[in-house]
Amino acid sequence: MTTVTVLYFASLRDAAGMSSEVIETNANDLRTLYGELQSLHGFVLTIDRLRVAVDGAFVGWNDAVCSGNEVAFIPPVSGG
C-alpha cells in the first residue's frame, strides 16, 4: 500500500466534500489513482479534462504514485 495526500479543487472539491484527504492505494500510476477516486467520490470529469500535479509540479498521467506524494487533481477553472 502507498499513502498519499490528495488535493481537490473546484468541482472535484465539491463532489468529494473536502479539499484534501490522505488515502492508501494500490495504484501504480496517477491514471489508476484518479480512477479509484472517481469511483469513490463520483467524479464526472475524465482525465482529458484535468491536469495532475505531484509535489507542486505538473506531471503525466502515467507517472508513478509514491508514498508521501501530495497529488493535486486540477479541473478547468472558469473566471474573468
C-alpha positions as CSV (number, residue, x, y, z in Angstrom):
1,M,0.0,0.0,0.0
2,T,1.1,3.5,-0.8
3,T,-0.1,6.5,1.3
4,V,-0.6,9.8,-0.5
5,T,-2.3,13.2,0.3
6,V,-4.8,14.1,-2.4
7,L,-5.8,17.7,-3.0
8,Y,-9.1,18.6,-4.7
9,F,-10.1,21.9,-6.3
10,A,-13.3,23.4,-7.7
11,S,-15.9,20.8,-8.8
12,L,-13.8,17.9,-7.5
13,R,-13.7,19.5,-4.1
14,D,-17.5,19.9,-4.2
15,A,-18.0,16.3,-5.3
16,A,-15.6,14.9,-2.7
17,G,-17.0,17.1,0.0
18,M,-13.5,18.0,1.1
19,S,-10.4,19.9,-0.1
20,S,-7.9,17.1,0.7
21,E,-7.6,13.6,2.1
22,V,-4.9,11.1,3.0
23,I,-5.5,7.8,1.3
24,E,-3.9,4.4,1.0
25,T,-3.9,3.0,-2.6
26,N,-2.5,0.1,-4.6
27,A,-2.5,2.3,-7.7
28,N,0.8,2.2,-9.7
29,D,0.2,5.3,-11.6
30,L,-1.8,8.6,-11.4
31,R,-4.3,7.5,-14.0
32,T,-5.3,4.5,-11.9
33,L,-5.3,6.6,-8.7
34,Y,-7.8,9.0,-10.3
35,G,-9.9,6.1,-11.4
36,E,-10.1,4.8,-7.9
37,L,-11.1,8.2,-6.5
38,Q,-13.6,8.8,-9.4
39,S,-15.4,5.6,-8.3
40,L,-15.2,6.5,-4.7
41,H,-16.4,10.1,-5.0
42,G,-18.5,10.0,-8.2
43,F,-16.3,12.5,-10.1
44,V,-17.7,13.1,-13.6
45,L,-14.7,14.7,-15.1
46,T,-12.5,12.5,-17.2
47,I,-8.7,12.7,-17.2
48,D,-8.6,14.5,-20.6
49,R,-10.3,17.5,-18.8
50,L,-7.9,17.6,-15.8
51,R,-4.3,18.4,-15.0
52,V,-2.4,16.5,-12.4
53,A,0.5,17.7,-10.2
54,V,2.7,15.9,-7.8
55,D,4.5,17.8,-5.0
56,G,3.7,21.1,-6.8
57,A,4.9,20.2,-10.3
58,F,2.7,19.2,-13.2
59,V,3.3,15.6,-14.3
60,G,1.9,13.0,-16.7
61,W,-0.9,10.6,-16.0
62,N,1.4,7.6,-16.4
63,D,3.8,8.8,-13.6
64,A,4.2,6.5,-10.6
65,V,2.4,7.0,-7.3
66,C,4.9,7.1,-4.5
67,S,4.3,7.0,-0.8
68,G,4.4,10.5,0.7
69,N,3.4,12.3,-2.5
70,E,1.0,15.2,-2.5
71,V,-1.2,14.8,-5.6
72,A,-3.4,17.5,-6.9
73,F,-6.2,17.0,-9.4
74,I,-6.9,20.3,-11.1
75,P,-10.1,20.7,-13.2
76,P,-10.7,23.5,-15.7
77,V,-11.5,26.8,-13.9
78,S,-13.7,29.5,-15.3
79,G,-13.1,33.1,-14.5
80,G,-12.7,36.5,-15.8
